Amino acid sequence: MAEHGYHHAQISRIARTAGVADGTVYLYFKNKEDILISLLRQAIGRIVEKLQQRIAGLERAEDQLRALVELYLQELGAHPQLAMVTQVHLRQVDAGIRREIGDIMKPFYRALDDVIELGMRQGVFRPNINPRIARRMIFGTLDETVTAWVLPGGKYDLASLAEDVVDVLLYGLSRTRAAEAPGRGEIPPAEVM
């Protein structure tokens, strides 16, 4: 699917790549949509499981947010084909599949919600922010960062952007914070548009 696109990934091509007969694929999956959903369920499940382990001992919202961003970028950065599927091909599937994908993403969104809620309680985030907008902002930033990396072919270390992403998420575009953080804000050449 990453190599040929979702619509051009026929079961026969998937079976050939896996080194099995077409019928063998149908023993495990109903169709290519089922393969796509299974792939995403496994990948997001792995990220959520690792995230829960990583933030278990972290008490500060900033540290949990940093762990979440680092893990997400590390996981997709380590699996460029998965990143290509999640960032490009999933946007081309029908509404029914996108709804299933939304259900798969719920545990990750809950993890984001927990970090936001903790940040609001700890005074890291403003107490009057809209948590749903905050979640969309954080996930949207991650999503766009991965897309900007995967489309030109992933030519730099995606995980190396984690601290810059966290910096902008925590401190916004304020001049005050930027002046306190020397060396921040350098963009890898492949990201400059």
C-alpha positions in Angstrom: 0.0 0.0 0.0 2.9 2.4 0.8 4.6 1.5 -2.5 1.7 1.5 -4.9 -1.1 3.4 -3.1 -4.2 2.0 -1.5 -6.3 1.9 -4.7 -3.5 0.1 -6.6 -2.8 -2.5 -3.9 -4.7 -5.5 -5.2 -4.9 -8.6 -3.1 -2.9 -10.5 -5.7 -0.1 -8.0 -5.5 -0.2 -8.1 -1.6 -0.1 -11.9 -1.7 2.8 -11.9 -4.2 4.7 -9.5 -2.0 4.0 -11.6 1.1 5.1 -14.8 -0.8 1.7 -16.5 -0.4 -1.2 -17.5 -2.6 -4.1 -15.1 -3.0 -6.4 -17.6 -1.2 -4.1 -17.5 1.9 -4.6 -13.8 2.3 -8.4 -14.4 2.4 -7.9 -16.9 5.2 -6.9 -14.0 7.4 -8.5 -10.9 5.9 -11.9 -10.2 4.2 -10.4 -7.7 1.7 -7.7 -5.1 1.4 -9.7 -2.7 3.6 -9.5 -5.3 6.4 -5.7 -5.5 5.8 -5.4 -1.7 6.1 -7.5 -1.6 9.3 -5.5 -4.4 10.8 -2.3 -2.7 10.0 -3.4 0.6 11.5 -4.9 -1.1 14.6 -1.6 -2.9 15.2 0.6 0.2 14.6 -1.5 2.5 16.8 -1.9 -0.1 19.4 1.8 -0.5 19.6 2.3 3.3 19.9 -0.3 3.5 22.7 1.1 0.6 24.6 4.6 2.0 24.4 3.3 5.5 25.4 1.6 4.1 28.5 4.8 2.4 29.6 6.9 5.5 28.9 4.7 8.0 30.7 3.8 5.8 33.7 6.5 7.3 35.9 6.2 10.9 34.6 4.4 13.3 36.8 4.8 16.5 34.9 2.5 17.3 32.0 5.5 18.8 30.0 7.4 15.5 30.4 4.4 13.5 29.3 3.8 15.7 26.3 7.5 15.4 25.4 7.3 11.6 25.7 4.2 11.5 23.5 5.7 13.6 20.8 9.1 11.8 20.9 7.5 8.4 20.7 5.1 9.2 17.9 7.8 10.7 15.7 10.2 7.9 16.6 7.7 5.2 15.7 6.7 6.7 12.4 10.3 7.8 11.6 11.4 4.2 12.1 8.7 2.9 9.8 8.6 5.1 6.7 6.2 2.8 4.8 3.8 2.9 7.7 4.1 6.7 7.8 3.4 6.9 4.0 0.2 4.8 4.5 -1.0 6.8 7.5 -0.2 10.2 6.1 -1.1 9.8 2.4 -3.1 6.7 1.6 -5.5 6.8 4.6 -6.8 10.1 3.4 -8.0 8.5 0.1 -10.2 5.8 1.5 -13.9 5.9 1.8 -15.8 7.4 4.8 -16.6 4.0 6.3 -13.0 3.1 6.6 -12.2 6.6 8.0 -14.8 6.0 10.7 -13.1 2.8 11.7 -9.8 4.5 11.7 -11.3 7.1 14.1 -12.2 4.3 16.4 -8.7 2.9 16.2 -7.3 6.3 17.1 -9.4 6.8 20.2 -6.9 5.4 22.7 -4.2 7.7 21.3 -6.6 10.7 21.5 -7.5 9.7 25.1 -3.7 9.7 25.9 -3.6 13.2 24.5 -6.6 14.2 26.5 -5.0 12.9 29.7 -1.9 15.0 29.1 -4.0 18.1 28.4 -6.1 17.6 31.5 -3.0 17.1 33.6 -1.4 20.2 32.1 -4.5 22.2 32.9 -4.5 20.9 36.5 -0.8 21.6 37.0 -1.1 25.1 35.5 1.1 24.3 32.5 -1.8 24.9 30.2 -4.3 27.7 30.6 -7.3 26.5 32.7 -9.8 27.9 30.1 -8.5 26.3 27.0 -10.8 24.1 25.0 -9.4 20.6 25.4 -10.7 19.3 22.1 -9.1 22.2 20.2 -5.9 21.6 22.2 -6.0 17.9 21.2 -6.6 18.8 17.5 -3.7 21.3 17.6 -1.3 18.8 19.1 -2.3 16.0 16.8 -2.5 18.3 13.8 1.1 19.5 14.5 2.3 15.9 14.7 0.4 14.9 11.6 1.7 17.8 9.5 5.3 17.2 10.8 5.2 13.6 9.7 3.5 14.5 6.3 6.2 17.1 5.6 8.8 14.4 6.4 7.4 11.5 4.4 6.3 13.2 1.2 9.9 14.2 0.1 11.1 10.7 1.0 12.1 11.0 4.7 15.5 12.4 4.1 16.3 13.4 7.7 15.8 12.0 11.2 12.1 12.7 12.0 12.6 12.1 15.7 15.2 14.9 15.8 12.3 17.4 15.4 10.6 16.3 18.7 12.1 18.9 20.9 11.2 21.7 18.4 7.7 20.4 18.2 7.3 20.3 22.0 8.9 23.8 22.3 6.2 25.3 20.0 3.4 23.3 21.6 4.4 24.4 25.1 5.4 28.0 24.4 3.7 28.9 21.2 5.1 31.7 19.1 6.1 34.0 21.9 9.3 36.0 21.4 10.1 35.6 25.1 10.5 31.8 25.0 12.4 31.9 21.7 15.0 34.2 23.1 15.5 31.9 26.1 16.2 28.9 23.9 19.3 29.4 21.9 19.8 27.0 18.9 16.1 26.2 18.7 14.2 26.8 15.5 16.7 25.4 13.1 14.8 23.6 10.3 16.4 20.7 8.4 16.9 21.7 4.8 14.3 19.2 3.5 11.6 21.0 5.5 12.2 24.5 4.2 9.5 25.3 1.7 
